[in-house]
Amino acid sequence: MSELLLKEPRICEIGGMGILLPIFGSAEHELDQGFRGFLYLVGLLYLFCGIAVVSDTFMNGIERITSQKKRKLNPVTGRIVSVVVWNPTVANLTLMALGSSAPEILLSIIELLGNEMYSGELGPSTIVGSAAFNLLCIIAVCIVAIPPGEVRKIKEVPVYAMTAFFSMFAYLWLLFILLVTTPNIVDIWEGLLTFLFFPILIILAYAADRGYFGGRHEEEEDATAAPHVLSADMSPEDLAKLESRIRLAHGEHLSDEQVLKLLEDEYSEKTPSSSSVGNTRKVAPFDPEVEVDKQREVGRDIVEASHTLAAEEAAPQLPARISGFSFAYDRLGICESKRTTVVRVIRTADVDGPDTSLVNYQTRAGTAKKDDFKHIEGILTFNKGEFEKEVLVSVVNDVAFESSEEFYLDLSDAKTGIRLATATIVILDNSDAGTLRFQLAEAIAHEGVKEKTIDIFVVREGGAAGRVTCEWTTQDHTAKANIHYADASGVLEFEQGQMIAKCPLTVLPTGRFEREHMVRVLLSNVAGGAKFDESTDGGAEGCASYVVIQPDPVMKERVNRIHSVMQVNWKNAKSAESNKTAWKNQILDSFKIQEDDEDAEEGSAPPSRPGVMGYITYVVFLFWKVLFAFIPPPCFCGGWLCFGFALAGIGLITALVGDMASLLGCVAGVPDAITAITLVALGTSLPDTFASKLSATQDPYADNSVGNVTGSNSVNVFLGLGLPWSMGAIYWAVMGASDKWTAKYAGQDYAQDYLKGAFVVEAGDLAFSVGVFTVTAVVCIAMLAVRRKAFGGELGGPRNWAWASSGFLVFMWCIYIGASSAYIVANQK
């Protein structure tokens, strides 16, 4: 009885049967073995084409799901903002990983269910073989896909480090449970723990993404990140980023209509081509370094106060610079020890007109009476190339220095008499060096289309004797250096009598609509006899001022107008083409060999007629394209309907792939394990290869092309083996050993402690394959680290080194295939 149980016919033999194949039963056995092998090989390759098409549909549904947004309160700004529902890292390790690895994961589950809950060789070996191809071959392709002279580096290093660690730990864990804890047996706790590593990976990767292990902080939002395409649910915040890019690239004086036209031309969402095989997500990378050579604007923003001290209210508030003339310092002091001060007048630019420029000056009384100072007036003549003149201001010799009083020195246009600038002269009743503080404890700066420099003023009060210096520096608060503002520091100098100085702060354009960020400016290390105002933030040791970077009100109004027009356009488009119409068009498009002329982008050349290969590809993929065009498009139910039906389609084709691969191996005399790590792994990974290559060339960073490989390899083990192995371990623990199980395993040494039944996974071939892969994975990760250090990025770099690195990785894959296959053949029973 036991011998009969063990001698079941193989799938290619008479009476043999897989899950769905052979479809013609015993009739196939009448064909020549060689011809059968050829048919099975063609059939397997054709099924791979189906996987590519349905995987593309599956990814479209996933992208629709992960792109959804919601409105939430930002705890930093206190404003309601639009945020994506799915964290990008979580989405990559869950839905995206499932999309790219669904064939391998489902193959392992389907093989278990179709094999009477016994572990097979095809599913686990495919997962390991696919991991080897992903890590070695896909990364090899991505390295040489980068254009010459360019590099791509991983931006989110903590997330990559986490997934890279787990991508090696996962396979070491397989060796541990198959060779150490319970050799050749998977207990329930081992299967469940393997599966539980999946949510653990997600939690740790999310924590790394939020900055808990270093890097960015949890509350940080990427202010420079802009959406890749226009979409119906785009928030004004997203639109502001794109509008900022458009104006930076094409000019800040564009009209609303021109901006909207450029937005539609450069960022409009394109419908994926029905002839597309792989998932080709369109991206619009933006590298701020590309804009370095663009014209840099140095504007002067009028800083608005959130609160001011009462002592400042007496001074007249006039614009410091509204013409070609201004004062170097618009507030100066005259001390008891020195009854004069020098006021410097600056010509800020070589104004147009005659070579000689004239400006009037005269003193004007304030709280100080005319008898307290010597009245002066006159004309300053600036010849061509002269930019500075000095005016000597003094008080009368017999004035009593009993209180601080003020008078003014005005500049006015020599022709019209219009006042251009005013300097305040303070008569001080002491000879102290004074105290320093910021003029405003909190200021508001409006972001511009280009870089903008604002002045943060520091005032000197209670004295102006002698030369005083102090250090200043910027510091992150909610704003981030070199993202929202330019990191800066320096030394402020107050000359004799000078009572005001300024710290230049450069605000960087990020394209903001509602979001605010705050930067801290600090004073420290005062010298020259002065001290800091103890009543201000920082006390006697220093002084602090906060600058709130806000969107420009004019820009907000402009973006609101554009957004309103876009919403109308989207509503019109939505009413013109309903979900049902989109489904109908999807089916009709599946029959097309190329886009219609009216479907081509405006301004582009009409699509060229396909060549011979185009027609061959059309014929090969036609059946699959038409079949899977009946899957509801992503516009239904937020993409979930497309997700579910496409997943079912992947499961169906995967079941056929498993049977077809077993038939091919059986007829050709090739073990299932070798078929799995070669043909099946290659076929299920080819769509990922094309998508990763496209991502590597179009994305500004290597996270999607490299990081997703390591994340996917981890998920393959935790889901693709953890789930079916947990199911198998629980099944045999509950059902107990059957006659077939006893006949198959009772005589094995490793089963003597499990005669009542257990889930058996023989380690031999699988463990060796995992061991070889683990060694190659460590070498690959180390090589990427070396490339980052040597060339500044994991991908690209000098062409010779890029090709050398790519060739080395392919050579490592060949070693993996050759060593694993030789071991499998040598241990055939």
C-alpha positions in Angstrom: 0.0 0.0 0.0 2.8 2.4 0.9 4.6 1.8 -2.4 1.4 2.5 -4.3 1.0 5.8 -2.5 4.6 6.8 -3.2 4.4 5.8 -6.9 1.9 8.3 -8.1 2.3 9.2 -11.8 4.2 12.4 -12.6 2.3 15.2 -14.3 3.6 14.4 -17.7 2.9 10.7 -17.4 -0.4 8.8 -18.1 -2.8 9.5 -15.3 -0.7 12.5 -14.0 -2.5 15.7 -13.4 -1.6 19.2 -12.1 -4.1 21.8 -10.9 -5.4 22.7 -14.4 -3.0 21.0 -16.8 -2.6 18.9 -19.0 -5.8 20.3 -20.6 -6.0 17.5 -23.2 -5.4 14.7 -20.7 -4.0 11.5 -22.1 -4.2 12.7 -25.7 -1.0 14.7 -25.1 0.9 11.5 -24.3 0.6 10.4 -27.9 2.7 13.3 -29.1 6.5 13.1 -29.5 8.3 14.0 -26.3 10.5 16.6 -28.0 7.5 18.2 -29.7 5.7 18.2 -26.3 8.6 19.9 -24.7 8.6 22.6 -27.4 4.9 23.2 -27.0 5.2 23.5 -23.2 8.1 25.9 -23.6 6.1 28.1 -26.0 3.1 27.8 -23.7 5.2 28.9 -20.7 6.6 31.9 -22.5 3.1 32.8 -23.7 1.8 32.7 -20.1 4.7 35.0 -19.1 3.2 37.5 -21.6 -0.1 37.2 -19.9 1.5 37.8 -16.5 3.1 41.0 -17.9 -0.2 42.4 -19.1 -2.2 41.6 -16.0 0.6 42.8 -13.7 0.5 46.1 -15.5 -3.3 46.4 -14.9 -2.7 45.3 -11.3 -0.1 48.1 -10.8 -2.5 50.7 -12.3 -5.1 49.8 -9.6 -2.4 49.9 -6.9 -1.2 53.3 -8.0 -4.8 54.6 -8.0 -5.2 53.3 -4.4 -1.9 54.7 -3.1 -2.4 58.1 -4.7 -5.6 58.9 -2.8 -5.4 61.9 -0.5 -7.3 63.1 2.6 -7.5 66.3 4.5 -5.9 66.5 8.0 -4.8 69.0 10.6 -1.1 69.8 10.5 0.0 69.9 14.2 2.9 72.2 13.3 1.1 74.9 11.4 -2.4 74.3 12.8 -3.8 74.3 9.3 -5.8 71.7 7.3 -3.6 70.2 4.5 -4.0 67.5 1.9 -1.8 64.4 2.5 -1.6 61.0 0.9 -3.5 58.3 2.7 -0.7 55.7 2.2 2.7 56.4 3.5 5.1 55.9 0.5 7.3 53.4 2.4 4.3 51.4 3.6 2.8 51.4 0.2 6.0 50.2 -1.4 6.3 47.3 1.1 2.6 46.2 0.9 0.6 47.0 -2.2 3.6 47.7 -4.5 5.5 44.7 -3.3 2.4 42.6 -3.7 2.0 43.9 -7.2 5.6 43.1 -8.3 5.8 39.8 -6.4 2.2 38.5 -6.7 3.1 35.7 -9.3 5.8 34.3 -7.0 3.8 34.6 -3.9 0.6 33.1 -5.4 2.6 30.3 -7.1 3.9 29.2 -3.7 0.4 29.2 -2.2 -1.3 27.6 -5.2 1.3 24.8 -5.3 0.7 24.0 -1.6 -3.1 23.9 -2.1 -2.9 21.9 -5.3 -0.4 19.4 -3.8 -2.6 18.2 -1.0 -0.9 20.5 1.5 2.5 19.0 0.9 5.4 21.4 0.2 6.6 21.4 -3.4 9.8 22.5 -5.0 8.4 25.0 -7.6 7.1 27.7 -5.3 9.9 28.1 -2.8 12.6 27.7 -5.4 10.9 30.3 -7.6 11.0 32.8 -4.7 14.7 32.3 -4.1 15.5 32.3 -7.9 13.4 35.4 -8.4 15.2 37.1 -5.5 18.5 36.3 -7.1 17.4 37.6 -10.5 16.0 40.8 -8.9 19.0 41.7 -6.8 21.7 40.7 -9.3 20.3 41.1 -12.8 17.8 44.0 -12.3 20.3 46.1 -10.5 22.9 45.3 -13.1 20.5 46.6 -15.8 19.7 49.7 -13.7 23.4 50.5 -13.2 24.1 50.8 -17.0 20.7 52.3 -17.8 21.8 55.7 -16.3 22.9 58.2 -19.0 26.7 58.7 -19.3 28.0 61.2 -16.7 25.0 60.9 -14.4 24.5 59.0 -11.1 21.5 58.1 -9.0 21.9 57.7 -5.3 19.5 56.4 -2.6 17.9 59.3 -0.8 16.1 57.6 2.0 19.1 55.7 3.4 17.6 54.6 6.7 14.7 52.9 4.8 17.0 51.3 2.4 19.3 50.1 5.2 16.3 48.5 6.9 15.1 46.7 3.8 18.6 45.7 2.8 19.1 44.1 6.2 15.9 42.2 6.1 16.5 41.1 2.5 19.5 39.2 3.8 18.1 38.3 7.2 15.0 36.7 5.6 17.1 34.1 3.8 19.4 33.5 6.7 16.2 32.9 8.7 15.2 30.2 6.2 18.5 28.5 6.7 18.1 28.7 10.5 14.6 27.1 10.6 15.4 24.4 8.0 18.8 23.4 9.3 19.1 24.4 12.9 15.9 24.6 15.0 13.8 21.7 13.4 15.7 20.3 10.4 13.4 19.7 7.4 10.3 20.5 9.5 8.4 23.8 9.8 6.6 24.1 13.1 3.6 26.4 13.6 5.7 29.0 15.5 8.3 29.0 12.8 5.8 29.6 10.0 3.8 32.2 12.0 7.0 34.0 13.0 8.2 34.1 9.4 4.9 35.6 8.4 5.0 38.1 11.4 8.3 39.4 10.2 6.3 41.1 7.4 4.4 43.5 9.7 7.6 43.9 11.7 9.5 45.0 8.6 6.7 47.5 7.7 6.7 49.0 11.2 10.5 49.4 11.3 10.7 50.7 7.8 7.9 53.2 8.6 9.8 54.3 11.7 13.0 54.7 9.6 11.0 56.8 7.1 9.7 59.0 9.8 13.2 59.6 11.2 13.1 57.6 14.4 16.5 56.0 13.5 18.0 59.3 12.3 17.4 61.5 9.3 14.3 63.5 9.0 12.0 64.2 11.9 8.5 62.9 12.2 6.9 66.3 11.7 9.0 67.1 8.6 7.2 67.3 5.4 9.1 67.4 2.1 8.5 70.9 1.0 10.3 70.5 -2.3 8.5 67.4 -3.4 6.0 68.1 -6.1 3.4 65.8 -7.7 4.5 64.2 -10.9 1.2 64.7 -12.8 -1.9 66.9 -12.6 -4.8 65.0 -11.2 -8.4 65.6 -10.3 -7.8 65.6 -6.6 -4.7 67.8 -6.6 -4.7 70.2 -3.7 -3.8 73.9 -4.0 -0.6 73.0 -2.1 0.5 70.6 -4.8 -0.5 72.9 -7.5 1.6 75.7 -5.9 4.7 73.6 -6.2 4.1 72.9 -9.9 3.3 76.6 -10.5 6.5 77.6 -8.8 8.5 75.3 -11.1 6.8 76.6 -14.2 7.5 80.2 -13.3 11.1 79.4 -12.3 11.7 77.7 -15.7 9.7 79.9 -18.0 9.5 83.3 -16.3 7.7 84.8 -13.3 5.6 87.2 -15.3 3.5 84.5 -17.1 -0.3 85.0 -17.2 -2.6 82.5 -15.5 -3.6 81.2 -18.9 0.0 80.6 -19.9 0.8 78.9 -16.7 -2.2 76.6 -17.0 -1.2 75.7 -20.6 2.3 74.9 -19.6 1.0 72.8 -16.6 -1.2 70.8 -19.0 1.7 70.4 -21.5 4.4 69.3 -19.0 2.5 67.6 -16.2 -0.8 66.4 -17.5 -1.7 62.8 -16.6 -1.4 60.6 -19.7 -3.5 57.6 -20.2 -1.3 54.5 -20.3 -0.8 53.1 -23.7 -2.8 50.0 -24.4 0.2 48.5 -26.1 2.3 48.9 -23.0 3.6 45.6 -21.6 5.4 46.8 -18.4 4.2 49.3 -15.9 5.6 52.6 -17.0 4.9 55.2 -14.4 5.6 58.7 -15.7 7.7 60.9 -13.5 9.0 64.4 -13.8 12.3 64.5 -11.8 13.4 67.9 -10.5 16.9 68.5 -9.4 17.5 71.9 -7.8 21.1 71.8 -8.8 20.0 72.1 -12.5 18.7 75.6 -11.7 21.9 76.9 -10.2 22.9 78.7 -13.4 19.5 80.4 -13.7 19.2 84.1 -12.9 19.2 84.6 -9.1 17.0 87.3 -7.7 18.1 89.1 -4.6 15.0 91.0 -3.6 14.3 92.9 -0.4 11.1 91.9 1.4 9.5 94.3 3.9 9.5 92.3 7.1 6.2 92.5 8.9 6.1 92.5 12.7 3.9 90.1 14.8 4.6 92.3 17.7 7.0 95.3 18.3 8.2 97.1 21.4 6.7 100.4 22.3 10.0 102.2 22.0 10.0 101.6 18.2 6.6 103.2 17.6 8.0 106.7 17.7 10.3 106.2 14.8 8.8 107.0 11.4 8.3 103.8 9.3 9.5 104.6 5.8 10.8 102.1 3.2 14.5 101.8 3.5 15.1 101.5 -0.2 12.7 102.9 -2.8 15.2 104.6 -5.0 18.9 104.5 -6.0 19.8 106.3 -2.7 19.8 105.0 0.9 21.6 105.2 4.2 24.1 102.6 5.2 22.6 102.6 8.6 19.3 104.4 9.2 19.6 104.6 13.0 22.7 106.2 14.6 23.6 107.6 18.0 25.6 110.6 19.2 27.2 110.0 22.6 28.2 112.5 25.3 31.9 111.7 24.8 31.7 112.4 21.1 29.2 115.0 19.9 29.4 114.2 16.2 28.6 111.2 14.0 29.2 110.3 10.4 26.2 109.3 8.3 27.0 107.3 5.2 24.8 107.8 2.1 24.8 104.9 -0.4 24.0 105.0 -4.1 22.7 101.4 -4.4 23.0 101.2 -8.2 24.5 103.2 -11.1 21.1 104.8 -11.9 20.3 105.4 -15.5 20.6 108.9 -16.9 23.5 111.4 -16.7 26.9 110.4 -15.4 26.3 112.7 -12.4 23.5 112.0 -9.9 22.3 114.5 -7.3 20.4 114.0 -4.0 19.4 116.5 -1.4 19.9 116.1 2.3 18.8 118.1 5.3 18.2 117.6 9.1 14.7 117.7 10.6 13.7 118.1 14.2 12.0 115.3 16.1 11.8 115.0 19.9 15.1 116.9 19.8 14.5 120.6 19.1 16.3 122.6 16.5 18.4 124.2 19.1 19.8 120.8 20.2 21.6 120.0 16.9 23.3 121.9 14.1 21.0 122.1 11.2 22.6 121.2 7.9 21.3 120.9 4.4 22.9 120.6 1.0 23.3 118.5 -2.2 25.5 115.4 -2.6 27.0 114.9 -6.0 27.7 111.3 -7.1 29.9 111.1 -10.2 29.8 108.0 -12.4 31.4 105.1 -10.4 30.9 106.8 -7.0 28.6 104.9 -4.6 29.2 106.4 -1.1 29.3 109.8 0.4 29.5 110.9 4.0 27.6 113.6 5.9 28.8 114.9 9.3 26.0 115.5 11.8 26.7 117.1 15.2 24.9 118.5 18.2 25.5 121.9 19.7 28.3 122.1 22.3 26.1 123.3 25.1 23.3 120.8 24.8 22.5 118.9 28.0 22.7 115.1 27.6 19.8 114.4 30.0 17.6 112.1 28.0 17.5 110.2 24.7 16.1 112.5 22.1 15.9 112.1 18.3 16.2 114.2 15.2 16.3 113.0 11.5 18.4 113.3 8.4 16.3 113.1 5.2 17.3 112.4 1.6 15.1 113.8 -1.1 15.1 113.9 -4.9 17.1 116.8 -6.2 14.4 117.6 -8.9 11.0 116.7 -7.3 11.8 117.1 -3.6 10.2 113.7 -2.8 11.6 112.2 0.3 13.6 109.1 -0.5 15.0 107.9 2.8 15.3 108.9 6.5 18.0 108.2 9.1 17.2 108.6 12.8 19.9 110.3 14.9 19.6 109.6 18.7 21.1 111.9 21.2 22.3 109.6 24.0 22.8 110.7 27.6 25.7 108.3 28.3 28.8 106.9 26.9 27.8 103.2 27.2 28.3 100.6 24.5 24.6 99.8 24.7 22.5 96.6 24.6 21.7 94.5 21.6 18.5 92.8 20.6 16.5 92.0 17.5 14.2 94.7 16.2 11.4 92.1 15.9 11.1 89.0 18.1 9.1 87.4 15.3 9.0 88.4 11.7 7.1 87.3 8.6 8.8 86.7 5.3 7.0 85.9 2.1 8.4 83.3 -0.2 9.1 84.4 -3.8 9.2 82.6 -7.1 13.0 82.8 -6.9 15.5 83.1 -4.1 14.8 86.1 -1.9 17.0 87.8 0.7 15.4 89.6 3.6 17.1 91.6 6.3 16.7 90.7 10.0 17.5 93.9 11.9 19.5 94.0 15.1 19.3 97.2 17.1 21.7 98.8 19.6 19.9 100.6 22.4 20.9 102.6 25.5 24.3 103.6 24.1 26.4 103.7 20.9 29.9 104.3 22.1 32.8 102.3 20.6 32.9 99.4 18.2 30.8 96.4 19.1 30.6 92.9 17.4 28.5 89.8 17.9 28.1 86.5 16.0 24.9 85.4 14.3 23.7 82.2 12.8 20.6 80.5 11.5 19.1 77.4 13.1 16.3 75.0 12.1 13.0 75.2 13.9 10.3 73.8 11.7 12.1 75.0 8.6 15.0 73.0 7.2 18.3 74.5 6.2 19.0 74.5 2.4 15.4 73.3 1.8 13.4 76.3 3.0 16.2 78.7 3.6 19.9 79.0 3.0 22.0 78.1 6.0 24.1 81.2 7.0 26.2 82.7 9.8 28.5 85.6 10.2 29.7 88.5 12.5 27.7 91.7 12.9 29.8 94.9 13.4 28.5 98.1 15.0 30.8 101.1 14.4 31.0 104.1 16.7 27.5 105.6 16.8 25.9 102.9 14.7 22.7 101.6 16.2 21.3 99.1 13.7 22.7 96.3 11.7 21.2 93.5 9.6 21.5 89.7 9.2 20.7 88.7 5.6 18.4 85.6 5.4 17.9 83.9 2.0 14.4 82.3 1.6 14.4 79.5 -1.0 11.4 78.9 -3.3 9.6 75.6 -2.6 6.1 76.5 -3.9 3.9 76.8 -0.9 0.2 77.6 -0.6 -0.8 77.3 3.1 2.2 75.7 4.7 4.4 77.7 6.9 7.9 77.1 8.3 9.9 78.8 11.0 13.6 79.5 11.1 15.5 80.7 14.2 18.2 83.4 14.0 20.5 83.5 17.0 23.0 86.1 18.3 25.9 85.2 20.6 29.4 86.2 21.8 29.0 89.9 22.0 32.2 92.0 22.3 33.2 95.6 22.7 31.5 96.4 26.0 27.9 95.8 24.9 25.6 93.2 26.2 22.4 91.5 25.2 18.9 92.6 26.4 18.1 90.2 29.2 14.3 90.7 28.7 14.4 89.0 25.2 14.5 85.4 24.2 18.0 84.1 25.1 18.6 86.3 28.1 22.0 87.7 28.9 23.9 85.0 26.9 22.3 85.6 23.5 19.2 86.7 21.6 16.8 84.9 19.3 14.4 86.0 16.6 12.0 83.8 14.7 11.2 84.3 11.0 8.0 82.7 9.7 8.2 81.8 6.0 4.8 82.2 4.5 3.4 82.0 1.0 3.1 85.1 -1.0 -0.6 86.4 -0.8 -0.4 87.4 -4.5 0.8 83.9 -5.4 -2.1 82.3 -3.3 -4.7 84.4 -5.1 -3.1 83.4 -8.4 -3.0 79.6 -7.6 -6.6 79.8 -6.4 -7.6 81.2 -9.8 -5.7 78.5 -11.6 -7.1 75.8 -9.3 -10.6 76.9 -9.9 -10.2 76.7 -13.7 -8.6 73.3 -13.3 -11.5 72.0 -11.2 -14.0 73.2 -13.8 -12.0 71.4 -16.5 -11.8 68.2 -14.5 -15.6 68.3 -13.8 -16.2 68.8 -17.5 -13.9 65.9 -18.4 -15.6 63.7 -15.8 -19.0 64.5 -17.0 -17.9 63.9 -20.6 -16.5 60.5 -19.9 -18.1 58.4 -17.2 -16.6 55.4 -15.6 -18.6 53.2 -18.0 -17.3 55.1 -21.0 -13.8 54.7 -19.7 -14.3 50.9 -19.4 -15.7 50.8 -22.9 -12.8 52.8 -24.3 -10.4 50.5 -22.4 -11.8 47.5 -24.2 -11.8 49.2 -27.6 -8.2 50.4 -27.1 -7.1 46.9 -26.5 -7.7 46.0 -30.1 -5.6 48.9 -31.4 -2.1 48.4 -32.6 -1.2 52.0 -31.9 -2.6 55.3 -30.7 -5.0 57.2 -33.0 -3.7 60.5 -34.4 -6.2 62.3 -32.2 -4.9 60.5 -29.1 -1.3 61.7 -29.6 0.0 64.6 -27.6 -0.7 68.1 -29.0 2.2 69.4 -30.9 3.9 66.0 -31.3 4.5 64.2 -34.5 1.8 61.6 -35.5 2.7 58.1 -34.4 4.8 56.2 -36.9 3.5 53.0 -38.4 4.6 49.9 -36.5 7.3 47.7 -38.1 7.4 43.9 -38.4 8.2 43.5 -34.7 5.4 45.8 -33.8 2.9 43.6 -35.6 4.4 40.4 -34.1 4.1 41.9 -30.6 0.6 43.0 -31.3 -0.5 39.5 -32.3 1.3 37.9 -29.4 -0.2 40.2 -26.8 -3.7 40.7 -28.4 -5.5 37.9 -26.6 -4.1 38.9 -23.2 -4.8 42.6 -23.8 -8.4 42.0 -24.8 -9.0 39.5 -22.0 -7.7 41.7 -19.2 -9.4 44.9 -20.7 -12.6 43.5 -19.2 -11.1 44.1 -15.8 -12.8 47.2 -14.4 -10.5 50.3 -14.8 -9.0 52.0 -11.7 -11.6 54.7 -11.8 -14.1 52.3 -10.2 -14.1 52.1 -6.3 -10.9 54.0 -5.9 -8.9 51.3 -7.7 -9.9 48.4 -5.4 -12.1 46.7 -8.0 -9.3 46.7 -10.5 -6.9 45.4 -7.7 -9.2 42.5 -6.8 -9.9 41.3 -10.4 -6.3 41.7 -11.5 -5.1 39.7 -8.5 -7.6 36.9 -9.4 -6.2 37.1 -13.0 -2.6 36.8 -11.7 -3.7 33.8 -9.6 -5.2 32.0 -12.5 -2.2 32.5 -14.8 0.1 31.6 -12.0 -1.6 28.2 -11.5 -1.2 27.6 -15.3 2.5 28.6 -15.0 3.1 26.1 -12.2 1.6 23.3 -14.2 3.3 24.3 -17.4 6.7 24.5 -15.8 6.2 21.1 -14.2 5.2 19.6 -17.5 8.2 21.1 -19.3 10.6 19.9 -16.6 9.0 16.5 -16.5 9.2 16.0 -20.3 12.7 17.4 -20.6 13.9 15.5 -17.5 14.8 18.8 -15.7 14.0 18.9 -11.9 11.3 21.4 -10.9 13.8 23.2 -8.7 16.0 24.0 -11.7 13.0 25.1 -13.8 11.9 27.3 -10.9 15.2 29.2 -10.4 15.7 29.7 -14.2 12.7 29.9 -16.5 9.9 30.6 -13.9 11.9 33.1 -11.9 13.0 34.9 -15.1 9.5 35.0 -16.6 7.9 36.4 -13.4 10.6 39.0 -13.0 10.9 40.4 -16.5 8.0 43.0 -16.0 9.9 44.2 -12.9 13.0 44.6 -15.0 11.4 47.0 -17.5 9.7 49.0 -14.7 12.9 49.3 -12.7 15.0 50.3 -15.7 12.4 53.1 -16.5 12.4 54.2 -12.9 16.2 54.3 -12.8 16.4 56.6 -15.8 13.5 58.9 -15.0 13.6 59.2 -11.2 16.1 61.6 -9.6 17.1 59.1 -7.0 17.7 55.3 -6.9 15.2 54.5 -4.1 12.5 53.0 -6.4 14.9 51.0 -8.6 17.2 49.7 -5.8 15.2 50.0 -2.6 12.2 48.3 -4.0 14.3 45.3 -5.0 15.5 44.7 -1.4 12.0 45.4 0.0 10.4 43.0 -2.5 12.9 40.2 -1.8 12.1 40.5 1.9 8.3 40.4 1.3 8.7 37.4 -1.0 10.0 35.3 1.9 7.7 36.7 4.7 4.5 36.5 2.5 5.4 34.0 -0.2 6.8 31.4 2.3 5.5 32.6 5.7 1.9 32.4 4.7 1.8 29.0 2.9 4.2 27.4 5.5 2.0 28.6 8.3 -1.0 27.2 6.5 0.8 23.8 6.0 2.1 23.6 9.6 -1.4 24.4 11.0 -3.0 21.9 8.7 -0.8 18.9 9.6 -0.9 19.8 13.3 -4.7 19.7 13.2 -5.3 16.8 10.7 -2.5 14.6 11.8 -0.4 12.2 9.7 -2.3 10.5 6.8 -1.4 7.2 5.3 0.3 9.0 2.4 2.3 11.2 4.8 3.4 8.1 6.8 4.5 6.3 3.7 6.4 9.3 2.5 8.2 10.5 5.6 7.9 7.9 8.4 11.2 6.3 7.4 13.2 9.6 7.5 15.4 10.4 10.5 14.1 14.0 10.8 10.5 12.8 11.1 10.9 10.4 14.0 9.8 13.0 16.5 6.8 14.0 14.3 5.2 10.7 13.5 1.8 12.2 14.3 2.2 14.6 11.4 4.1 17.7 10.6 4.7 20.1 7.7 7.9 18.8 5.9 10.1 21.1 3.9 13.2 19.1 2.9 16.1 21.5 3.2 18.5 19.9 0.8 18.2 21.7 -2.6 16.4 24.7 -1.2 18.9 25.3 1.7 21.8 25.1 -0.7 20.2 27.5 -3.1 19.4 29.9 -0.3 22.9 29.7 1.0 24.5 30.6 -2.3 22.0 33.4 -2.8 22.8 34.9 0.6 26.5 35.0 -0.2 25.8 36.8 -3.5 23.4 39.2 -1.8 26.0 40.2 0.7 28.5 40.8 -2.1 26.0 42.8 -4.0 25.0 45.1 -1.1 28.6 45.7 -0.3 29.4 46.6 -3.9 26.5 49.1 -3.9 28.0 50.7 -0.8 31.4 51.0 -2.4 29.9 52.5 -5.6 28.1 55.1 -3.4 31.3 56.1 -1.7 33.4 56.0 -4.9 31.0 57.6 -7.5 28.4 59.4 -5.3 25.6 57.0 -6.1 24.6 53.4 -6.4 23.7 53.6 -10.1 25.5 55.2 -13.0 28.9 56.7 -12.8 31.8 56.3 -15.2 30.8 54.1 -18.1 33.6 51.6 -17.8 33.0 51.1 -14.1 29.3 50.9 -14.7 29.7 48.1 -17.2 32.2 46.4 -15.0 29.8 46.5 -12.1 26.9 45.3 -14.2 29.0 42.4 -15.7 30.2 41.4 -12.2 26.6 41.2 -10.9 25.5 39.1 -13.9 28.5 36.8 -13.4 27.4 36.4 -9.7 23.9 35.4 -11.0 25.5 32.8 -13.3 27.5 31.4 -10.4 24.2 31.1 -8.4 22.4 29.3 -11.2 25.4 27.1 -12.0 26.1 26.1 -8.4 22.5 25.5 -7.5 21.7 23.5 -10.6 24.8 21.3 -10.1 23.9 20.6 -6.5 20.3 19.7 -7.5 21.4 17.4 -10.2 24.0 15.7 -8.0 21.5 15.0 -5.3 18.7 13.6 -7.5 17.4 10.4 -6.1 
